[in-house]
């Protein structure tokens, strides 16, 4: 089947005061299906659990029964290719990811993929099977498919950008704990999860704990998906989306809310405040050492400079050692940390990750098993791809800790 393309031809712009939508009953469908009649068009929203066999069956039933003019799915081209070709990690250009400074995004993506894959394995259903099933059934029936979701890379980058640094660590910790949680999830629990009141409470809880993440992962994608669905061609449109998006999409359709796709597809630039702070700290440290040399002598300045090197280099190299990284990576951590801490251009973590990828590149089979290996703590030290991520995380934390210690000591000597 050829890759579905998002529709570019939009129906006429609705009037400024749109008529109220008619919300039909489920017409014999389960509660996961919501039906709307709007401006003479019929929208069938199918809410799914991404690892549920019942969702796969429901998607097939709805599309075969409705025979719509268009099927919209909660996929972007990259995720569609990953699901349909089953080679997402094998095709990963790791060095390109490092050069673009996207390792944090990669880690989040990997943790989510591993967690979903583990749950899917327990139920015998691969994550996203129902979305792929929607494209297959539509293709068999000759129905055009729109990939209606925002590029997952943009979503993750916007999520990282919108989350404060310390909050990112907290969220990553939650993901890690969830991924290593050995409790099994049953099909009955998934059925309960799809109930509207439970989902609403989950979204409210997410909003209370991580409002920036809820805005990017839920609210923005609700707006993006609803815009694509609203502007899909045809009188009857079936939209297959995660159950958590149904209410937001339904509200947007009923109220004719158009989204600014250009704004939603833009990754916010780094705040000028952070850029100024990034250069202000090196100037402060170097200025303090220079002042110490002027007021206390060259020996005092040398002692403080040596302290800065050791305070940064030792924790960073210790982090690389804990990661069981290559000896060259450990040396690189010690050398890079004191230098990179004085420039916002690149961090020690990216230097150590690049060196580890260069001296010990992952094997093909390790790309193939990374989502499974990521769910087992011990495998992070065995799988070379995961070890590169450890060589990014641990030396970076060590360098950060060393910088705090070094700044405190040097300023106390001024």
Helices and strands as residue ranges (DSSP letters): E 22-24, E 33-38, E 41-48, H 53-66, E 70-73, H 77-85, H 94-99, H 103-123, H 129-140, E 144-147, H 152-162, H 165-179, H 187-193, H 196-209, H 211-214, I 215-219, H 220-230, E 236-242, G 243-245, H 246-254, H 261-264, H 272-296, H 298-322, H 327-340, H 348-359, H 364-368, H 370-373, G 377-381, H 384-412
